């Protein structure tokens, strides 16, 4: 009775509270405002709370266990498939088959897309994979009929359980005879070559597809053709290592946001390696068919509103997997591989840590609100749960700034409150310049001492590098050379929210720090104090009993913390009992950790796990001379990365035609581990900018057979003589944090959603340029690079605006990225050269113009030579008058000037038009003083005007020149005819350069950037008085 009485009393109080709230308009208004503030950290913290899970069958109760973060819609594996113009394909059906083999998983996604539009189109999509995952297979079919085709025919369809046990290559060969064209499977090819071939074939309206890495764990795909009102089927497989989460190994599948007809989800696990503790299928409205170690779910129309999560409990004390790779020759033997994760059991002795802390807090656009909120919560816990006396926060995106520019903040309740109040005001925006942030941490301007004592640096970022220095090894090497701290340790955190650059974390913490996994809110407190435990320094790893060889340690891990994991993989010769020993030092004494496992090869998932470690460590070398080796391993084990992409062509003959034969290159290595150890010992200093330039341009010279020609020799001579400083592109130091209250609400509503629309960022950056400053404008504009780090259209657009704002170094960095990916286009060299000229980097710009003039280009670029020659002449004039130019560079340029006959010709008006989208037709019109118009129908005027050529594809240029016409008003206009492309949407950004009185003392240069959207639109650029 007492309990019931208390319950009734509390119910009365609750009723009174509700009535009071309902009768208080001010309170309702305040609460409404609080709920609507979706960009603040506090509401975001509520959104990252754990997902509710139910035990198997919903009957048995299991002990309380940690729960994973609730993922954001942006965190889905597959984005919508864009066809341009804010239009998308319809995902009609999705079939997912999952094979869980201990700690390794293969997921096969089979999609059927419908093109609801009345023209044949190209689709573009993105895949964001989990950490420690890699794409292993890519294939497609094109539909023949107008109604939705089936995955399988009515007869002979495999059972769902059989599907999970099939390799992707077997699955696709079960397609129905009707409804689909022939199967086309992708081959791994060198990335840039694949890009060039794909675009060349697409222009011919033939059927290619391309899947390439955009950022760590993020891949973008392009598929063509998708027939008008027709269908396309895409099959993608990826393999991953399951993370550890408490005592579980969770598998998580992130459903795409919209599937029109149905989803078929099937999962099978190996019950000898793990048991299933719980899952959340009931919470996601699964019509479940369950058998032993097997699950099938189907959804029709009523889509799952959250991720599917399965919590597996390993049955092994040491989680491992062994498997075989088929022999590479008919008489060869199958290779055996072991992949294992060793639990680190050490005493949990606390170690004295630094009383000072620096938090590197990522405020860029890639740090979505949920991840940012989790990072802020982790930062709060670290400050509150540890003996930290003083701290500071470096807020970084495209720029970087200290929370307290004057020095340390005391770790008090008041200072923490002020710090987090300011953080709550920041608008998450911009690209990520890690190199700039590391420079500021290495030597803070507010500390004047030569030696700065000890500090712990907590890295709270997804680690995406897309602005400034993008070679993470070079950025970290420069940091360690510059830093003034007597002792510094990095600590990084894997949150599992979106794409994470795990390789960066591994490199960053190698000198004494650690990376900790915090995959849910329940782990925040543990992660906050994990760095305070005494670690063991690893000296060696030994595997006996199975004739193991070629052993690789993931991330080259050297510090082992209590409760952590050490991941390694080996090749071996015979099954048996493996004895594993870790030797190292703990608290100044030698320590050995021993493990014993019974190894028996089964399945095919272990070989790629070993190969993933090998490729990652080869990539970490960041040495261009190893690119062919990386390609060889990637092709053999089907691992896509920045050097290797999946390409689909129509026939085998086309692969041979473009020099992309299936024959995989031989690596020539008997031991990857021995090669890597030798490479690291010999490496010494990181690769220099000169080596990178040499490597890139030597490949170009060989491609165009220029190495023995005078132009090619001139390029190499210039690269040898240019001073080191002129080969570095560092950019300016940028401050520009923007608070939400200073930004229009209309922008805040759309900027996180406008992932394929550049216009909100361009509009906002122009507003800030006018009303705030160029740094704030760059922060908004750089969002385009953050969202599209490999899209040439996006990169060129940003580069043109940066040139217009006179941020030439940043423009050069953006144009260099285009050149690295598109060395087959002359405009990539020209754009970068024009930025370098503005920086007085005449020698490097000259090397690029030499390639433009001597290279063999696609016929749609044939008019580039005339414009490039004229610009090269302007370069020579500027170089000869530069008193700071190195004498040897001046001499080389003088020789080339004479040999090529370069001189600036006098001209009353010269107008050059270029644009940022391929296969685009824009007309240049110039109306002269007497009303006559110079255009493609009237290329020569009575007043002396001359239009070089009417360019109807490529990126231009179109050029008008009048050498001696009459004075008066000249009006420049553009007419936009649209794209001859395979996507919808017509937006193009045009760049117009107007040179008045060229070659005279009255010479003047004006540049304009314009946005063209409407087909057959005529836009006035400006009127010039001459």
Protein Blocks (a to p, Z undefined) as FASTA:
>chain_A
ZZmmmmmmmmmmmmmmmmmmmmmmklmmmmmmmmmmmmbmklmmmmmpccddddehhlac
cddddddddddfklpmbdcddebjhiacddfbacdddddehjaccdddddddddfbfbdc
dddddddddehiacfbdcddddfbfbdcdfbdfehpacfklmmmpcfklmmmmccfbhpa
cddddddddfklmmmmmmmmmmnopacdddddfbghiacdddddddehiacddddddddd
dddehjbccddddddfbdfkbccddddddfklpccfbdcklmnopacdddehiacdddeh
iacfbdcddddddfbfbdcdddddddfbfkbccdddddddddddddfbdcdddfbdcddd
dfbfklgfklmmmmmmmmmmmmmmpccfbdcdddddfbccdfblnbccdddfklmmmmmm
mmmmpcceddddfklmmmmmmmcfkbmbfbgbjaddddddehiafehjfbfklmmmmmmm
mpccfbdcdddddehgajddfklmmmmmmnopacdddfbfklmmmmmmmmmpccdddfbd
cdehjlpahiacehiiabdcehiacddddddfbecdddddddddeehiacdddddddddd
edjklmmmmmmmmmmmmmmnopaklmmmmmmmmmmnopacfkbccdddfbfklmmmnopa
fbdcdehiablklmmmmmmmmnmpaddfklmmmmmmmmmmmmnopmmpmklmmmmmmmmm
pcfklmpcebpaddhidcfklpcfklmmmmmmmmmbmklmmmmmmmmmmmmcmklmmmmm
mmmmmmmmmbmklmmmmmmmmmmnopaklmmmmmmmmmmmmmmbfklmmmmmmmmmmnop
aklmmmmmmmmmmpccdfklmmmmmmmmmmmmmmmmmmmmmmkbcfklmmmmmmmmmmno
pacdddfbdcddddfbehiacddddddfkopacdfklmbcfkopacfbacfehjbjaddd
dfkbcedddddddddebjadfbecjbdcddddddehehiakbccdddddddfbghiacdf
bdcdZZ
